[in-house]
Amino acid sequence: QPKRIAKCILQYVRYNPESVDAVFPLLRAIESRSIVSYHFISSFINAHIVQDYTVQQRRDTYFKFHHVYVDLNYPMDVKCSVLQHIIIPMFHYSFDKGCVDELIGGPPDPDGDDEKNIVHQFLLKIMLTQDGLPRSEPSEAMTIFLQQFATLLVQYAPRHIHEHKAKVKHGSKLKMLMSSAFPCLSNRVAV
């Protein structure tokens, strides 16, 4: 019965990609130890969401995750799974295809505060508190996945984080990224 419901939801999302957030709770099935195989959920995510979504659909998926992430009532294990199984692979695939600026939300502007810019949203709303301090995650797994996503941004979209010129001081986004990553590097918190 649950397997059929999951397949129905996936079929619905296949034809209605704007409802991708309906897949988020299904990720619990991938992580669960069950007699029933839910491998088809992973296959669907890899074949349809990660590889087939347009750049705009990928951006929309990120912002749906962003909305879920800031919702304190949404289960942390599902947030971790969304980041691990959907967001990180989707961005990695897009970046490998050369869709960096389009996916991020425009040309590099490391000091800009464009609300449509994913780097800006990620650093300002997810990695740091409103006071500009690193956000302490309730879950070690979430900290790891957030740092993996940040690493992906640094690797593929460095111009969106920092203007690499000899006379330019560290920009605000680079400072935000460093201040959010630094606590993970200390000995008492290192994973």
Number of C-alpha atoms within 10 A of each C-alpha: 5 11 14 9 11 19 16 12 16 23 12 15 19 16 9 10 19 14 16 21 17 15 19 18 16 22 23 15 18 16 12 11 10 9 6 10 12 21 10 14 19 16 11 18 21 17 12 15 22 21 16 13 16 14 18 12 16 24 22 17 23 23 16 16 20 18 11 19 20 12 12 8 8 13 12 18 15 18 21 22 21 25 22 20 17 23 22 21 19 24 25 18 15 21 20 10 9 12 15 21 16 15 21 22 19 14 12 19 17 21 16 14 14 14 11 13 21 20 27 24 17 19 22 21 16 17 24 18 14 11 8 14 13 22 17 15 13 9 11 15 16 19 19 17 19 22 17 15 20 20 15 17 23 17 11 18 18 17 16 26 25 21 19 13 8 6 7 9 11 15 15 17 22 20 14 19 22 12 17 24 18 12 15 18 11 10 8 8 10 11 11
